[in-house]
Amino acid sequence: MEMEKQRGISITTSVMQFPYHDCTVNLLDTPGHEDFSEDTYRTLTAVDCCLMVIDAAKGVEDRTRKLMEVTRLRDTPILTFMNKLDRDIRDPMELLDEVENELKIGCAPITWPIGCGKLFKGVYHLYKDETYLYQTGKGHTIRKCVS
């Protein structure tokens, strides 16, 4: 949409579908801007679970709190993802504490960042005991996995 390009934000919900094991996953990307929150709330009435993305530099934002209230009303399971680790971020332990305290949900990290900002090297997968190193550049691709 032209307005999305002009403002640099999502205005409507978009869907991406992909196979995962023996299932088909429909990932719905909803508008993050408060001016278009009705579309987000409508979408939340039709989902089985949510992927909540938190900017690791900003932490929990007002819109995150509001969306958390909506998911609580429907008892919707939530998977939380911290993004933008390749930028200057807040301390990961402080971010976990903030999510737990502000949103009243328990956190159990699956991966842990190795460095942050300009020193970001990748993530360590706590359950697989593997390290995923990233190559900087357009698209940030996985360079190698070290077990």
C-alpha positions, 0 to 999 in steps of 0.5 A, a space after each residue: 500500500 502507498 500509505 505503508 510505504 510513505 509512513 514506513 509502517 504496516 497498516 493491514 494484516 498480512 499472512 505468510 504460510 509455511 510448513 512445519 513438520 506435519 502442520 501448516 503454520 499461518 503467520 499473521 503480521 499485524 499493524 504495530 502502529 496504534 492508529 491501526 490497532 483495530 485490525 490487530 485486535 480483530 486478528 487476535 480473536 482468530 488465532 491459536 497463539 501469539 508471537 510477541 516481538 519486543 524491541 531489545 532496545 526499547 523493552 516493553 512498550 505501551 502497545 505491548 501492554 495493551 495487546 497483552 490484556 487482549 490476549 489474556 481475555 482470550 487465554 491465548 498462549 504467547 511466545 515472546 521474541 526479542 529482536 534487534 540484538 545487532 543494535 545497542 540494546 538493554 541488558 538481556 537480564 533486565 529485559 527478562 525481568 521487565 517482561 515478567 514484572 510488567 506483563 506478569 508472565 514467566 520467561 524461559 529463554 531458549 537462546 541467549 545473545 552473544 554480544 550486542 550492538 556492534 559486538 553481536 556475534 550470534 546466539 547460543 541455543 540453551 537446549 540444543 547446546 549449539 552456537 549460531 554465529 551470524 554474518 553481518 550484511 544485508 539479511 544477516 545470514 547464519 554463518 555456521 553452527 558450532 556444537 
